[in-house]
Amino acid sequence: MSAEQQSTSSLSLKEKAVSFLQLVASGQVREAYQRYISPGFTHHNPYFKGDADSLMLAMEENAEKNPNKILEVRLAIQENETVVVHSHVKQNPEDLGGAVVHIFRFQDGQVTELWDVGQPVPEDSPNENGMF
């Protein structure tokens, strides 16, 4: 086991989920997949086929188009093999962004299934508490 694999294996599942998202947001998509995605990975994003490669290629394309993406994790919760991460994602610093919830299912320490749900931040909202 390499030093990188040892350090990755000592992370909690919650830390792995957050690290995966941070790597993807910073454009290091393949590294994120190599570290955290299991061979039988599936996802439920309705805009892409449900296999690992389709989502990975879409993430790489998005990273190329948005090299200044900002991901700010607001909350991460772990229960057994499931991790939920609520984030504010902006495609660039000027973007209002959106609230995104990623739900990870882990098996043997790797992400085996992923769901994501997003809602854009509106320019004007009557809610004085904001989205975050």
C-alpha positions as CSV (number, residue, x, y, z in Angstrom):
1,M,0.0,0.0,0.0
2,S,1.4,3.4,-1.0
3,A,1.7,6.3,1.5
4,E,-1.2,8.0,-0.3
5,Q,-3.4,5.0,0.0
6,Q,-2.5,4.7,3.7
7,S,-3.4,8.3,4.4
8,T,-6.6,8.0,2.3
9,S,-7.6,4.8,4.1
10,S,-7.3,6.5,7.5
11,L,-9.8,9.2,6.6
12,S,-13.4,8.9,7.8
13,L,-16.1,8.4,5.2
14,K,-17.2,12.0,5.7
15,E,-13.7,13.2,5.1
16,K,-13.4,11.1,2.0
17,A,-16.7,12.5,0.6
18,V,-15.6,16.1,1.2
19,S,-12.1,15.4,-0.3
20,F,-13.7,13.9,-3.4
21,L,-15.9,17.0,-3.9
22,Q,-13.0,19.4,-3.3
23,L,-10.8,17.5,-5.8
24,V,-13.5,17.5,-8.4
25,A,-14.2,21.2,-7.9
26,S,-10.5,22.0,-8.3
27,G,-10.4,20.1,-11.6
28,Q,-8.6,17.0,-10.3
29,V,-11.4,14.8,-11.4
30,R,-9.3,11.7,-12.3
31,E,-7.4,11.9,-9.1
32,A,-10.7,12.0,-7.1
33,Y,-11.9,9.0,-9.0
34,Q,-8.7,7.0,-8.5
35,R,-8.7,7.7,-4.7
36,Y,-12.4,7.3,-3.9
37,I,-14.6,5.6,-6.5
38,S,-15.2,1.9,-6.4
39,P,-15.0,-0.3,-9.5
40,G,-18.8,-0.9,-9.5
41,F,-19.7,2.8,-9.0
42,T,-23.1,4.0,-10.1
43,H,-24.8,7.5,-9.9
44,H,-28.2,9.0,-10.3
45,N,-27.6,12.3,-12.1
46,P,-30.4,12.4,-14.6
47,Y,-28.4,14.3,-17.2
48,F,-25.8,11.5,-17.8
49,K,-25.6,7.7,-18.2
50,G,-25.4,6.0,-14.9
51,D,-21.8,4.7,-15.2
52,A,-18.6,6.1,-13.7
53,D,-17.0,7.1,-17.0
54,S,-19.9,9.2,-18.2
55,L,-20.1,11.2,-15.0
56,M,-16.3,11.6,-14.8
57,L,-16.1,12.9,-18.4
58,A,-18.9,15.4,-17.6
59,M,-17.1,16.5,-14.5
60,E,-13.9,17.0,-16.4
61,E,-15.7,19.0,-19.1
62,N,-17.3,21.2,-16.4
63,A,-13.9,21.7,-14.8
64,E,-12.4,22.9,-18.1
65,K,-15.3,25.4,-18.7
66,N,-15.2,26.6,-15.1
67,P,-11.5,26.6,-13.9
68,N,-12.4,29.0,-11.0
69,K,-15.1,26.9,-9.5
70,I,-15.7,27.4,-5.8
71,L,-17.1,24.7,-3.5
72,E,-17.8,25.6,0.1
73,V,-19.0,22.7,2.2
74,R,-21.6,24.0,4.7
75,L,-22.5,20.7,6.4
76,A,-21.5,17.0,6.2
77,I,-23.3,14.2,8.0
78,Q,-22.3,10.6,8.2
79,E,-24.5,7.7,9.2
80,N,-23.0,4.3,8.9
81,E,-22.0,3.9,5.2
82,T,-23.9,7.0,4.0
83,V,-22.6,10.5,3.9
84,V,-24.6,13.7,3.0
85,V,-22.8,16.9,2.0
86,H,-24.6,20.2,1.7
87,S,-22.5,22.8,-0.3
88,H,-22.6,26.2,-1.9
89,V,-21.1,25.7,-5.4
90,K,-20.2,28.6,-7.6
91,Q,-19.0,28.1,-11.2
92,N,-16.9,31.3,-10.8
93,P,-16.5,34.0,-8.1
94,E,-19.1,36.3,-9.6
95,D,-21.7,33.5,-9.8
96,L,-24.5,33.4,-7.2
97,G,-24.2,29.6,-7.4
98,G,-26.4,27.0,-6.0
99,A,-27.1,24.9,-3.0
100,V,-26.1,21.3,-3.8
101,V,-26.6,18.2,-1.7
102,H,-24.5,15.1,-2.6
103,I,-25.5,11.8,-1.0
104,F,-22.7,9.2,-1.0
105,R,-23.1,5.5,-0.3
106,F,-19.8,3.8,0.6
107,Q,-18.8,0.2,0.5
108,D,-15.4,-1.0,1.8
109,G,-14.3,2.6,2.2
110,Q,-15.0,3.6,-1.4
111,V,-17.9,5.5,-3.0
112,T,-20.2,2.9,-4.7
113,E,-23.2,5.1,-5.3
114,L,-23.9,8.9,-5.6
115,W,-26.9,11.1,-5.8
116,D,-26.9,14.9,-6.3
117,V,-29.6,17.5,-6.0
118,G,-29.2,21.2,-6.6
119,Q,-31.1,24.5,-6.4
120,P,-29.9,27.8,-7.8
121,V,-29.4,30.7,-5.4
122,P,-32.0,33.4,-6.5
123,E,-31.0,37.0,-7.0
124,D,-33.9,38.1,-4.8
125,S,-35.5,36.1,-2.0
126,P,-38.1,37.0,0.6
127,N,-36.4,34.7,3.0
128,E,-34.3,36.8,5.4
129,N,-32.3,33.7,6.5
130,G,-30.8,33.0,3.1
131,M,-30.1,29.6,1.7
132,F,-27.2,28.9,3.9
